[in-house]
């Protein structure tokens, strides 16, 4: 069950997706598990925010709680979650 209707979440995803930096594979042999799709992690994070369920409660066979936390941290470090509201936060 989606956390939000597609008419709301799709435009947000489109904008969010454009901000995600490209992934650089630095593994010396290039042989590791495939990266979980960003859309899956995004949907999981929306569920966490909407329902207040811990990551372990949202995790399933498509995405682990550790993956959700790591990707959240990557996106925070990349500045994606930085929200600036003109007039409220000194921008």
PDB file as gemmi writes it, atoms N, CA and C in Angstrom:
CRYST1    1.000    1.000    1.000  90.00  90.00  90.00 P 1                      
ATOM      1  N   UNK A   1       0.843  -1.170   0.000  1.00  0.00           N  
ATOM      2  CA  UNK A   1       0.000   0.000   0.000  1.00  0.00           C  
ATOM      3  C   UNK A   1       0.898   1.246   0.000  1.00  0.00           C  
ATOM      4  N   UNK A   2       0.727   2.117  -0.970  1.00  0.00           N  
ATOM      5  CA  UNK A   2       1.567   3.314  -1.019  1.00  0.00           C  
ATOM      6  C   UNK A   2       1.258   4.267   0.135  1.00  0.00           C  
ATOM      7  N   UNK A   3       2.311   4.963   0.583  1.00  0.00           N  
ATOM      8  CA  UNK A   3       2.149   5.908   1.688  1.00  0.00           C  
ATOM      9  C   UNK A   3       1.360   7.146   1.259  1.00  0.00           C  
ATOM     10  N   UNK A   4       1.541   7.541   0.002  1.00  0.00           N  
ATOM     11  CA  UNK A   4       0.852   8.714  -0.541  1.00  0.00           C  
ATOM     12  C   UNK A   4       0.338   8.394  -1.936  1.00  0.00           C  
ATOM     13  N   UNK A   5      -0.734   9.044  -2.383  1.00  0.00           N  
ATOM     14  CA  UNK A   5      -1.229   8.808  -3.733  1.00  0.00           C  
ATOM     15  C   UNK A   5      -0.175   9.194  -4.774  1.00  0.00           C  
ATOM     16  N   UNK A   6      -0.179   8.501  -5.898  1.00  0.00           N  
ATOM     17  CA  UNK A   6       0.823   8.757  -6.944  1.00  0.00           C  
ATOM     18  C   UNK A   6       0.746  10.187  -7.475  1.00  0.00           C  
ATOM     19  N   UNK A   7      -0.424  10.800  -7.430  1.00  0.00           N  
ATOM     20  CA  UNK A   7      -0.546  12.178  -7.914  1.00  0.00           C  
ATOM     21  C   UNK A   7       0.251  13.154  -7.050  1.00  0.00           C  
ATOM     22  N   UNK A   8       0.529  12.776  -5.816  1.00  0.00           N  
ATOM     23  CA  UNK A   8       1.326  13.613  -4.924  1.00  0.00           C  
ATOM     24  C   UNK A   8       2.797  13.210  -4.970  1.00  0.00           C  
ATOM     25  N   UNK A   9       3.047  11.913  -4.920  1.00  0.00           N  
ATOM     26  CA  UNK A   9       4.423  11.435  -4.762  1.00  0.00           C  
ATOM     27  C   UNK A   9       5.232  11.492  -6.056  1.00  0.00           C  
ATOM     28  N   UNK A  10       4.609  11.315  -7.211  1.00  0.00           N  
ATOM     29  CA  UNK A  10       5.353  11.309  -8.477  1.00  0.00           C  
ATOM     30  C   UNK A  10       6.084  12.623  -8.750  1.00  0.00           C  
ATOM     31  N   UNK A  11       5.424  13.785  -8.609  1.00  0.00           N  
ATOM     32  CA  UNK A  11       6.164  15.038  -8.829  1.00  0.00           C  
ATOM     33  C   UNK A  11       7.309  15.226  -7.829  1.00  0.00           C  
ATOM     34  N   UNK A  12       7.086  14.786  -6.577  1.00  0.00           N  
ATOM     35  CA  UNK A  12       8.149  14.886  -5.575  1.00  0.00           C  
ATOM     36  C   UNK A  12       9.306  13.985  -5.967  1.00  0.00           C  
ATOM     37  N   UNK A  13       8.993  12.753  -6.389  1.00  0.00           N  
ATOM     38  CA  UNK A  13      10.041  11.827  -6.811  1.00  0.00           C  
ATOM     39  C   UNK A  13      10.815  12.382  -8.001  1.00  0.00           C  
ATOM     40  N   UNK A  14      10.134  12.941  -8.970  1.00  0.00           N  
ATOM     41  CA  UNK A  14      10.811  13.485 -10.150  1.00  0.00           C  
ATOM     42  C   UNK A  14      11.829  14.555  -9.759  1.00  0.00           C  
ATOM     43  N   UNK A  15      11.440  15.432  -8.861  1.00  0.00           N  
ATOM     44  CA  UNK A  15      12.356  16.486  -8.415  1.00  0.00           C  
ATOM     45  C   UNK A  15      13.490  15.897  -7.580  1.00  0.00           C  
ATOM     46  N   UNK A  16      13.149  14.979  -6.696  1.00  0.00           N  
ATOM     47  CA  UNK A  16      14.148  14.357  -5.831  1.00  0.00           C  
ATOM     48  C   UNK A  16      15.162  13.568  -6.662  1.00  0.00           C  
ATOM     49  N   UNK A  17      14.666  12.804  -7.616  1.00  0.00           N  
ATOM     50  CA  UNK A  17      15.529  11.963  -8.453  1.00  0.00           C  
ATOM     51  C   UNK A  17      16.553  12.798  -9.216  1.00  0.00           C  
ATOM     52  N   UNK A  18      16.150  13.977  -9.648  1.00  0.00           N  
ATOM     53  CA  UNK A  18      17.075  14.832 -10.394  1.00  0.00           C  
ATOM     54  C   UNK A  18      18.213  15.347  -9.509  1.00  0.00           C  
ATOM     55  N   UNK A  19      18.049  15.306  -8.194  1.00  0.00           N  
ATOM     56  CA  UNK A  19      19.078  15.778  -7.268  1.00  0.00           C  
ATOM     57  C   UNK A  19      20.060  14.687  -6.831  1.00  0.00           C  
ATOM     58  N   UNK A  20      19.712  13.430  -7.064  1.00  0.00           N  
ATOM     59  CA  UNK A  20      20.573  12.324  -6.622  1.00  0.00           C  
ATOM     60  C   UNK A  20      21.835  12.302  -7.474  1.00  0.00           C  
ATOM     61  N   UNK A  21      23.007  12.379  -6.826  1.00  0.00           N  
ATOM     62  CA  UNK A  21      24.253  12.354  -7.600  1.00  0.00           C  
ATOM     63  C   UNK A  21      24.485  10.971  -8.200  1.00  0.00           C  
ATOM     64  N   UNK A  22      25.205  10.904  -9.329  1.00  0.00           N  
ATOM     65  CA  UNK A  22      25.485   9.601  -9.922  1.00  0.00           C  
ATOM     66  C   UNK A  22      26.341   8.755  -8.978  1.00  0.00           C  
ATOM     67  N   UNK A  23      26.121   7.462  -9.024  1.00  0.00           N  
ATOM     68  CA  UNK A  23      26.852   6.531  -8.168  1.00  0.00           C  
ATOM     69  C   UNK A  23      28.145   6.126  -8.866  1.00  0.00           C  
ATOM     70  N   UNK A  24      29.244   6.252  -8.152  1.00  0.00           N  
ATOM     71  CA  UNK A  24      30.541   5.844  -8.684  1.00  0.00           C  
ATOM     72  C   UNK A  24      30.925   4.545  -8.004  1.00  0.00           C  
ATOM     73  N   UNK A  25      31.099   3.495  -8.799  1.00  0.00           N  
ATOM     74  CA  UNK A  25      31.479   2.188  -8.259  1.00  0.00           C  
ATOM     75  C   UNK A  25      32.984   2.184  -8.021  1.00  0.00           C  
ATOM     76  N   UNK A  26      33.380   2.143  -6.754  1.00  0.00           N  
ATOM     77  CA  UNK A  26      34.800   2.180  -6.414  1.00  0.00           C  
ATOM     78  C   UNK A  26      35.345   0.813  -6.015  1.00  0.00           C  
ATOM     79  N   UNK A  27      34.519  -0.208  -6.116  1.00  0.00           N  
ATOM     80  CA  UNK A  27      34.985  -1.547  -5.768  1.00  0.00           C  
ATOM     81  C   UNK A  27      36.072  -1.960  -6.758  1.00  0.00           C  
ATOM     82  N   UNK A  28      37.232  -2.414  -6.269  1.00  0.00           N  
ATOM     83  CA  UNK A  28      38.335  -2.711  -7.178  1.00  0.00           C  
ATOM     84  C   UNK A  28      38.037  -3.805  -8.205  1.00  0.00           C  
ATOM     85  N   UNK A  29      37.197  -4.745  -7.837  1.00  0.00           N  
ATOM     86  CA  UNK A  29      36.866  -5.821  -8.775  1.00  0.00           C  
ATOM     87  C   UNK A  29      35.509  -5.626  -9.434  1.00  0.00           C  
ATOM     88  N   UNK A  30      34.736  -4.697  -8.928  1.00  0.00           N  
ATOM     89  CA  UNK A  30      33.409  -4.438  -9.494  1.00  0.00           C  
ATOM     90  C   UNK A  30      32.441  -5.582  -9.267  1.00  0.00           C  
ATOM     91  N   UNK A  31      32.710  -6.400  -8.252  1.00  0.00           N  
ATOM     92  CA  UNK A  31      31.859  -7.578  -8.033  1.00  0.00           C  
ATOM     93  C   UNK A  31      31.225  -7.523  -6.648  1.00  0.00           C  
ATOM     94  N   UNK A  32      30.085  -6.952  -6.576  1.00  0.00           N  
ATOM     95  CA  UNK A  32      29.340  -6.920  -5.328  1.00  0.00           C  
ATOM     96  C   UNK A  32      27.861  -6.975  -5.670  1.00  0.00           C  
ATOM     97  N   UNK A  33      27.050  -7.046  -4.640  1.00  0.00           N  
ATOM     98  CA  UNK A  33      25.611  -7.135  -4.896  1.00  0.00           C  
ATOM     99  C   UNK A  33      25.121  -5.886  -5.622  1.00  0.00           C  
ATOM    100  N   UNK A  34      24.129  -6.036  -6.481  1.00  0.00           N  
ATOM    101  CA  UNK A  34      23.578  -4.861  -7.171  1.00  0.00           C  
ATOM    102  C   UNK A  34      22.988  -3.879  -6.161  1.00  0.00           C  
ATOM    103  N   UNK A  35      23.110  -2.618  -6.459  1.00  0.00           N  
ATOM    104  CA  UNK A  35      22.605  -1.550  -5.595  1.00  0.00           C  
ATOM    105  C   UNK A  35      21.077  -1.532  -5.664  1.00  0.00           C  
ATOM    106  N   UNK A  36      20.435  -1.374  -4.511  1.00  0.00           N  
ATOM    107  CA  UNK A  36      18.974  -1.275  -4.454  1.00  0.00           C  
ATOM    108  C   UNK A  36      18.568   0.010  -5.165  1.00  0.00           C  
ATOM    109  N   UNK A  37      17.548  -0.074  -5.991  1.00  0.00           N  
ATOM    110  CA  UNK A  37      17.080   1.073  -6.757  1.00  0.00           C  
ATOM    111  C   UNK A  37      16.705   2.232  -5.836  1.00  0.00           C  
ATOM    112  N   UNK A  38      17.061   3.434  -6.228  1.00  0.00           N  
ATOM    113  CA  UNK A  38      16.805   4.632  -5.426  1.00  0.00           C  
ATOM    114  C   UNK A  38      15.312   4.827  -5.172  1.00  0.00           C  
ATOM    115  N   UNK A  39      14.480   4.457  -6.118  1.00  0.00           N  
ATOM    116  CA  UNK A  39      13.028   4.640  -5.946  1.00  0.00           C  
ATOM    117  C   UNK A  39      12.498   3.779  -4.810  1.00  0.00           C  
ATOM    118  N   UNK A  40      13.010   2.577  -4.676  1.00  0.00           N  
ATOM    119  CA  UNK A  40      12.570   1.692  -3.594  1.00  0.00           C  
ATOM    120  C   UNK A  40      12.927   2.317  -2.248  1.00  0.00           C  
ATOM    121  N   UNK A  41      14.158   2.805  -2.126  1.00  0.00           N  
ATOM    122  CA  UNK A  41      14.607   3.413  -0.871  1.00  0.00           C  
ATOM    123  C   UNK A  41      13.802   4.685  -0.592  1.00  0.00           C  
ATOM    124  N   UNK A  42      13.573   5.487  -1.613  1.00  0.00           N  
ATOM    125  CA  UNK A  42      12.776   6.704  -1.464  1.00  0.00           C  
ATOM    126  C   UNK A  42      11.388   6.375  -0.926  1.00  0.00           C  
ATOM    127  N   UNK A  43      10.735   5.375  -1.511  1.00  0.00           N  
ATOM    128  CA  UNK A  43       9.404   4.979  -1.054  1.00  0.00           C  
ATOM    129  C   UNK A  43       9.432   4.509   0.398  1.00  0.00           C  
ATOM    130  N   UNK A  44      10.475   3.776   0.771  1.00  0.00           N  
ATOM    131  CA  UNK A  44      10.609   3.315   2.160  1.00  0.00           C  
ATOM    132  C   UNK A  44      10.769   4.499   3.109  1.00  0.00           C  
ATOM    133  N   UNK A  45      11.572   5.489   2.720  1.00  0.00           N  
ATOM    134  CA  UNK A  45      11.762   6.665   3.562  1.00  0.00           C  
ATOM    135  C   UNK A  45      10.462   7.460   3.711  1.00  0.00           C  
ATOM    136  N   UNK A  46       9.679   7.543   2.651  1.00  0.00           N  
ATOM    137  CA  UNK A  46       8.381   8.216   2.732  1.00  0.00           C  
ATOM    138  C   UNK A  46       7.478   7.482   3.717  1.00  0.00           C  
ATOM    139  N   UNK A  47       7.506   6.150   3.686  1.00  0.00           N  
ATOM    140  CA  UNK A  47       6.704   5.365   4.619  1.00  0.00           C  
ATOM    141  C   UNK A  47       7.134   5.623   6.060  1.00  0.00           C  
ATOM    142  N   UNK A  48       8.444   5.679   6.281  1.00  0.00           N  
ATOM    143  CA  UNK A  48       8.957   5.969   7.631  1.00  0.00           C  
ATOM    144  C   UNK A  48       8.464   7.332   8.094  1.00  0.00           C  
ATOM    145  N   UNK A  49       8.552   8.330   7.219  1.00  0.00           N  
ATOM    146  CA  UNK A  49       8.128   9.682   7.584  1.00  0.00           C  
ATOM    147  C   UNK A  49       6.622   9.769   7.823  1.00  0.00           C  
ATOM    148  N   UNK A  50       5.838   9.102   6.998  1.00  0.00           N  
ATOM    149  CA  UNK A  50       4.376   9.203   7.116  1.00  0.00           C  
ATOM    150  C   UNK A  50       3.844   8.457   8.331  1.00  0.00           C  
ATOM    151  N   UNK A  51       4.312   7.219   8.521  1.00  0.00           N  
ATOM    152  CA  UNK A  51       3.735   6.388   9.568  1.00  0.00           C  
ATOM    153  C   UNK A  51       4.548   6.360  10.860  1.00  0.00           C  
ATOM    154  N   UNK A  52       5.772   6.865  10.841  1.00  0.00           N  
ATOM    155  CA  UNK A  52       6.593   6.873  12.046  1.00  0.00           C  
ATOM    156  C   UNK A  52       7.051   5.499  12.488  1.00  0.00           C  
ATOM    157  N   UNK A  53       7.082   4.566  11.556  1.00  0.00           N  
ATOM    158  CA  UNK A  53       7.513   3.208  11.859  1.00  0.00           C  
ATOM    159  C   UNK A  53       9.037   3.157  11.779  1.00  0.00           C  
ATOM    160  N   UNK A  54       9.704   2.427  12.662  1.00  0.00           N  
ATOM    161  CA  UNK A  54      11.166   2.310  12.574  1.00  0.00           C  
ATOM    162  C   UNK A  54      11.588   1.638  11.266  1.00  0.00           C  
ATOM    163  N   UNK A  55      12.832   1.853  10.881  1.00  0.00           N  
ATOM    164  CA  UNK A  55      13.347   1.276   9.636  1.00  0.00           C  
ATOM    165  C   UNK A  55      13.167  -0.235   9.593  1.00  0.00           C  
ATOM    166  N   UNK A  56      13.352  -0.879  10.733  1.00  0.00           N  
ATOM    167  CA  UNK A  56      13.203  -2.340  10.771  1.00  0.00           C  
ATOM    168  C   UNK A  56      11.768  -2.769  10.454  1.00  0.00           C  
ATOM    169  N   UNK A  57      10.802  -1.928  10.778  1.00  0.00           N  
ATOM    170  CA  UNK A  57       9.404  -2.235  10.490  1.00  0.00           C  
ATOM    171  C   UNK A  57       9.036  -2.033   9.031  1.00  0.00           C  
ATOM    172  N   UNK A  58       9.774  -1.198   8.328  1.00  0.00           N  
ATOM    173  CA  UNK A  58       9.518  -0.914   6.916  1.00  0.00           C  
ATOM    174  C   UNK A  58      10.317  -1.854   6.011  1.00  0.00           C  
ATOM    175  N   UNK A  59      11.470  -2.307   6.497  1.00  0.00           N  
ATOM    176  CA  UNK A  59      12.347  -3.166   5.696  1.00  0.00           C  
ATOM    177  C   UNK A  59      11.624  -4.460   5.300  1.00  0.00           C  
ATOM    178  N   UNK A  60      11.959  -4.948   4.123  1.00  0.00           N  
ATOM    179  CA  UNK A  60      11.420  -6.223   3.647  1.00  0.00           C  
ATOM    180  C   UNK A  60      12.436  -6.837   2.692  1.00  0.00           C  
ATOM    181  N   UNK A  61      12.006  -7.779   1.873  1.00  0.00           N  
ATOM    182  CA  UNK A  61      12.936  -8.471   0.965  1.00  0.00           C  
ATOM    183  C   UNK A  61      13.486  -7.556  -0.131  1.00  0.00           C  
ATOM    184  N   UNK A  62      12.855  -6.428  -0.391  1.00  0.00           N  
ATOM    185  CA  UNK A  62      13.344  -5.520  -1.430  1.00  0.00           C  
ATOM    186  C   UNK A  62      14.428  -4.586  -0.927  1.00  0.00           C  
ATOM    187  N   UNK A  63      14.434  -4.307   0.393  1.00  0.00           N  
ATOM    188  CA  UNK A  63      15.365  -3.320   0.931  1.00  0.00           C  
ATOM    189  C   UNK A  63      15.494  -3.497   2.439  1.00  0.00           C  
ATOM    190  N   UNK A  64      16.728  -3.626   2.909  1.00  0.00           N  
ATOM    191  CA  UNK A  64      16.953  -3.808   4.344  1.00  0.00           C  
ATOM    192  C   UNK A  64      16.944  -2.468   5.075  1.00  0.00           C  
ATOM    193  N   UNK A  65      16.813  -2.538   6.390  1.00  0.00           N  
ATOM    194  CA  UNK A  65      16.848  -1.335   7.223  1.00  0.00           C  
ATOM    195  C   UNK A  65      18.216  -0.660   7.120  1.00  0.00           C  
ATOM    196  N   UNK A  66      19.261  -1.454   7.035  1.00  0.00           N  
ATOM    197  CA  UNK A  66      20.611  -0.901   6.907  1.00  0.00           C  
ATOM    198  C   UNK A  66      20.762  -0.127   5.605  1.00  0.00           C  
ATOM    199  N   UNK A  67      20.220  -0.663   4.523  1.00  0.00           N  
ATOM    200  CA  UNK A  67      20.281   0.026   3.230  1.00  0.00           C  
ATOM    201  C   UNK A  67      19.518   1.345   3.297  1.00  0.00           C  
ATOM    202  N   UNK A  68      18.370   1.342   3.925  1.00  0.00           N  
ATOM    203  CA  UNK A  68      17.579   2.568   4.046  1.00  0.00           C  
ATOM    204  C   UNK A  68      18.378   3.628   4.799  1.00  0.00           C  
ATOM    205  N   UNK A  69      18.980   3.239   5.933  1.00  0.00           N  
ATOM    206  CA  UNK A  69      19.768   4.186   6.728  1.00  0.00           C  
ATOM    207  C   UNK A  69      20.996   4.686   5.974  1.00  0.00           C  
ATOM    208  N   UNK A  70      21.701   3.789   5.313  1.00  0.00           N  
ATOM    209  CA  UNK A  70      22.903   4.194   4.569  1.00  0.00           C  
ATOM    210  C   UNK A  70      22.564   5.155   3.440  1.00  0.00           C  
ATOM    211  N   UNK A  71      21.523   4.842   2.699  1.00  0.00           N  
ATOM    212  CA  UNK A  71      21.146   5.713   1.581  1.00  0.00           C  
ATOM    213  C   UNK A  71      20.654   7.055   2.084  1.00  0.00           C  
ATOM    214  N   UNK A  72      19.893   7.032   3.178  1.00  0.00           N  
ATOM    215  CA  UNK A  72      19.469   8.293   3.798  1.00  0.00           C  
ATOM    216  C   UNK A  72      20.689   9.147   4.140  1.00  0.00           C  
ATOM    217  N   UNK A  73      21.697   8.517   4.733  1.00  0.00           N  
ATOM    218  CA  UNK A  73      22.920   9.239   5.098  1.00  0.00           C  
ATOM    219  C   UNK A  73      23.665   9.755   3.866  1.00  0.00           C  
ATOM    220  N   UNK A  74      23.708   8.948   2.801  1.00  0.00           N  
ATOM    221  CA  UNK A  74      24.335   9.395   1.539  1.00  0.00           C  
ATOM    222  C   UNK A  74      23.628  10.633   1.007  1.00  0.00           C  
ATOM    223  N   UNK A  75      22.306  10.604   1.027  1.00  0.00           N  
ATOM    224  CA  UNK A  75      21.533  11.704   0.475  1.00  0.00           C  
ATOM    225  C   UNK A  75      21.635  12.944   1.354  1.00  0.00           C  
ATOM    226  N   UNK A  76      21.735  12.756   2.658  1.00  0.00           N  
ATOM    227  CA  UNK A  76      21.943  13.896   3.554  1.00  0.00           C  
ATOM    228  C   UNK A  76      23.299  14.520   3.262  1.00  0.00           C  
ATOM    229  N   UNK A  77      24.331  13.677   3.136  1.00  0.00           N  
ATOM    230  CA  UNK A  77      25.675  14.169   2.866  1.00  0.00           C  
ATOM    231  C   UNK A  77      25.736  14.890   1.519  1.00  0.00           C  
ATOM    232  N   UNK A  78      24.944  14.446   0.563  1.00  0.00           N  
ATOM    233  CA  UNK A  78      24.912  15.079  -0.759  1.00  0.00           C  
ATOM    234  C   UNK A  78      24.111  16.385  -0.739  1.00  0.00           C  
ATOM    235  N   UNK A  79      23.431  16.671   0.369  1.00  0.00           N  
ATOM    236  CA  UNK A  79      22.679  17.917   0.496  1.00  0.00           C  
ATOM    237  C   UNK A  79      21.270  17.859  -0.063  1.00  0.00           C  
ATOM    238  N   UNK A  80      20.785  16.675  -0.375  1.00  0.00           N  
ATOM    239  CA  UNK A  80      19.456  16.553  -0.970  1.00  0.00           C  
ATOM    240  C   UNK A  80      18.355  16.909   0.015  1.00  0.00           C  
ATOM    241  N   UNK A  81      18.518  16.568   1.287  1.00  0.00           N  
ATOM    242  CA  UNK A  81      17.475  16.810   2.280  1.00  0.00           C  
ATOM    243  C   UNK A  81      17.499  18.229   2.827  1.00  0.00           C  
ATOM    244  N   UNK A  82      18.457  19.030   2.383  1.00  0.00           N  
ATOM    245  CA  UNK A  82      18.545  20.406   2.863  1.00  0.00           C  
ATOM    246  C   UNK A  82      17.399  21.217   2.264  1.00  0.00           C  
ATOM    247  N   UNK A  83      16.509  21.660   3.117  1.00  0.00           N  
ATOM    248  CA  UNK A  83      15.349  22.426   2.660  1.00  0.00           C  
ATOM    249  C   UNK A  83      15.544  23.871   3.077  1.00  0.00           C  
ATOM    250  N   UNK A  84      15.444  24.765   2.136  1.00  0.00           N  
ATOM    251  CA  UNK A  84      15.586  26.185   2.424  1.00  0.00           C  
ATOM    252  C   UNK A  84      14.272  26.882   2.088  1.00  0.00           C  
ATOM    253  N   UNK A  85      13.722  27.515   3.089  1.00  0.00           N  
ATOM    254  CA  UNK A  85      12.473  28.252   2.888  1.00  0.00           C  
ATOM    255  C   UNK A  85      12.832  29.717   3.000  1.00  0.00           C  
ATOM    256  N   UNK A  86      12.658  30.421   1.912  1.00  0.00           N  
ATOM    257  CA  UNK A  86      13.011  31.836   1.881  1.00  0.00           C  
ATOM    258  C   UNK A  86      12.225  32.598   2.937  1.00  0.00           C  
ATOM    259  N   UNK A  87      12.928  33.407   3.702  1.00  0.00           N  
ATOM    260  CA  UNK A  87      12.283  34.190   4.739  1.00  0.00           C  
ATOM    261  C   UNK A  87      12.219  33.497   6.091  1.00  0.00           C  
ATOM    262  N   UNK A  88      12.290  32.157   6.098  1.00  0.00           N  
ATOM    263  CA  UNK A  88      12.257  31.414   7.363  1.00  0.00           C  
ATOM    264  C   UNK A  88      13.671  31.050   7.778  1.00  0.00           C  
ATOM    265  N   UNK A  89      14.430  30.528   6.844  1.00  0.00           N  
ATOM    266  CA  UNK A  89      15.818  30.173   7.094  1.00  0.00           C  
ATOM    267  C   UNK A  89      16.673  31.175   6.319  1.00  0.00           C  
ATOM    268  N   UNK A  90      17.647  31.735   6.975  1.00  0.00           N  
ATOM    269  CA  UNK A  90      18.506  32.701   6.290  1.00  0.00           C  
ATOM    270  C   UNK A  90      19.251  32.076   5.127  1.00  0.00           C  
ATOM    271  N   UNK A  91      18.800  32.343   3.926  1.00  0.00           N  
ATOM    272  CA  UNK A  91      19.402  31.754   2.727  1.00  0.00           C  
ATOM    273  C   UNK A  91      20.180  32.824   1.997  1.00  0.00           C  
TER     274      UNK A  91                                                      
END                                                                             
